[in-house]
Amino acid sequence: MKDKKMNITDEELDRDIQNLYLDPEKDPHIELVGDEYFYKIYGKEYYETMKARLFERFKKDEKRK
């Protein structure tokens, strides 16, 4: 690598990784959205099913620890 500049995707990746550790109220890049936003994208029934599956997987992962 001749120049030390990061391309835009690297910068975005770095910002996203840093945002994992920031409070969303302190970082303007993180948008807080409610369930209604995802209802529009996935439909209410499918989104609720997805949430339930993720919750079950989370509970299984917590039991392993």
ZAKOL-674442 format. One record per residue (C-alpha): residue number from 1; x, y, z; residue in three letters. Coordinates in Angstrom, 3 decimals. Layout:
<keke midren="NUM" c1="X" c2="Y" c3="Z" kolpa="ALA"/>
...
! end
This chain:
<keke midren="1" c1="0.000" c2="0.000" c3="0.000" kolpa="MET"/>
<keke midren="2" c1="1.656" c2="3.156" c3="-1.200" kolpa="LYS"/>
<keke midren="3" c1="-0.702" c2="5.678" c3="0.324" kolpa="ASP"/>
<keke midren="4" c1="-2.103" c2="5.369" c3="3.815" kolpa="LYS"/>
<keke midren="5" c1="-5.560" c2="6.643" c3="2.879" kolpa="LYS"/>
<keke midren="6" c1="-8.419" c2="4.288" c3="3.535" kolpa="MET"/>
<keke midren="7" c1="-11.020" c2="3.920" c3="0.867" kolpa="ASN"/>
<keke midren="8" c1="-14.541" c2="4.898" c3="1.780" kolpa="ILE"/>
<keke midren="9" c1="-15.653" c2="1.358" c3="2.574" kolpa="THR"/>
<keke midren="10" c1="-12.869" c2="0.970" c3="5.130" kolpa="ASP"/>
<keke midren="11" c1="-13.842" c2="4.262" c3="6.748" kolpa="GLU"/>
<keke midren="12" c1="-17.466" c2="3.200" c3="6.910" kolpa="GLU"/>
<keke midren="13" c1="-16.489" c2="-0.143" c3="8.387" kolpa="LEU"/>
<keke midren="14" c1="-14.350" c2="1.551" c3="11.034" kolpa="ASP"/>
<keke midren="15" c1="-17.214" c2="3.897" c3="11.911" kolpa="ARG"/>
<keke midren="16" c1="-19.643" c2="0.989" c3="12.178" kolpa="ASP"/>
<keke midren="17" c1="-17.300" c2="-0.927" c3="14.455" kolpa="ILE"/>
<keke midren="18" c1="-16.852" c2="2.127" c3="16.662" kolpa="GLN"/>
<keke midren="19" c1="-20.624" c2="2.638" c3="16.738" kolpa="ASN"/>
<keke midren="20" c1="-21.041" c2="-0.786" c3="18.287" kolpa="LEU"/>
<keke midren="21" c1="-19.567" c2="0.655" c3="21.467" kolpa="TYR"/>
<keke midren="22" c1="-21.244" c2="4.062" c3="21.457" kolpa="LEU"/>
<keke midren="23" c1="-24.484" c2="5.147" c3="23.011" kolpa="ASP"/>
<keke midren="24" c1="-26.891" c2="5.819" c3="20.098" kolpa="PRO"/>
<keke midren="25" c1="-27.914" c2="9.137" c3="21.619" kolpa="GLU"/>
<keke midren="26" c1="-24.313" c2="10.367" c3="21.324" kolpa="LYS"/>
<keke midren="27" c1="-23.789" c2="9.333" c3="17.694" kolpa="ASP"/>
<keke midren="28" c1="-25.875" c2="10.918" c3="14.941" kolpa="PRO"/>
<keke midren="29" c1="-25.130" c2="8.064" c3="12.501" kolpa="HIS"/>
<keke midren="30" c1="-27.277" c2="5.620" c3="14.442" kolpa="ILE"/>
<keke midren="31" c1="-30.951" c2="5.987" c3="13.755" kolpa="GLU"/>
<keke midren="32" c1="-33.395" c2="4.645" c3="16.288" kolpa="LEU"/>
<keke midren="33" c1="-36.466" c2="3.181" c3="14.638" kolpa="VAL"/>
<keke midren="34" c1="-39.500" c2="1.430" c3="16.019" kolpa="GLY"/>
<keke midren="35" c1="-41.178" c2="-1.777" c3="14.984" kolpa="ASP"/>
<keke midren="36" c1="-43.451" c2="0.105" c3="12.567" kolpa="GLU"/>
<keke midren="37" c1="-40.448" c2="0.763" c3="10.317" kolpa="TYR"/>
<keke midren="38" c1="-39.772" c2="-2.965" c3="10.014" kolpa="PHE"/>
<keke midren="39" c1="-43.481" c2="-3.735" c3="9.589" kolpa="TYR"/>
<keke midren="40" c1="-43.370" c2="-1.656" c3="6.402" kolpa="LYS"/>
<keke midren="41" c1="-40.341" c2="-3.558" c3="5.116" kolpa="ILE"/>
<keke midren="42" c1="-41.165" c2="-7.148" c3="6.111" kolpa="TYR"/>
<keke midren="43" c1="-44.848" c2="-7.094" c3="6.967" kolpa="GLY"/>
<keke midren="44" c1="-46.108" c2="-7.341" c3="10.531" kolpa="LYS"/>
<keke midren="45" c1="-46.579" c2="-11.126" c3="10.736" kolpa="GLU"/>
<keke midren="46" c1="-43.236" c2="-12.009" c3="9.155" kolpa="TYR"/>
<keke midren="47" c1="-41.362" c2="-9.482" c3="11.282" kolpa="TYR"/>
<keke midren="48" c1="-42.939" c2="-10.797" c3="14.483" kolpa="GLU"/>
<keke midren="49" c1="-41.948" c2="-14.338" c3="13.414" kolpa="THR"/>
<keke midren="50" c1="-38.369" c2="-13.184" c3="12.774" kolpa="MET"/>
<keke midren="51" c1="-38.207" c2="-11.508" c3="16.189" kolpa="LYS"/>
<keke midren="52" c1="-39.488" c2="-14.650" c3="17.898" kolpa="ALA"/>
<keke midren="53" c1="-36.888" c2="-16.824" c3="16.130" kolpa="ARG"/>
<keke midren="54" c1="-34.085" c2="-14.448" c3="17.053" kolpa="LEU"/>
<keke midren="55" c1="-35.273" c2="-14.337" c3="20.648" kolpa="PHE"/>
<keke midren="56" c1="-35.287" c2="-18.152" c3="20.829" kolpa="GLU"/>
<keke midren="57" c1="-31.780" c2="-18.301" c3="19.346" kolpa="ARG"/>
<keke midren="58" c1="-30.620" c2="-15.665" c3="21.830" kolpa="PHE"/>
<keke midren="59" c1="-32.040" c2="-17.672" c3="24.739" kolpa="LYS"/>
<keke midren="60" c1="-30.246" c2="-20.819" c3="23.509" kolpa="LYS"/>
<keke midren="61" c1="-26.962" c2="-18.911" c3="23.204" kolpa="ASP"/>
<keke midren="62" c1="-27.374" c2="-17.504" c3="26.713" kolpa="GLU"/>
<keke midren="63" c1="-27.912" c2="-20.996" c3="28.126" kolpa="LYS"/>
<keke midren="64" c1="-24.630" c2="-22.176" c3="26.545" kolpa="ARG"/>
<keke midren="65" c1="-22.617" c2="-19.530" c3="28.366" kolpa="LYS"/>
! end
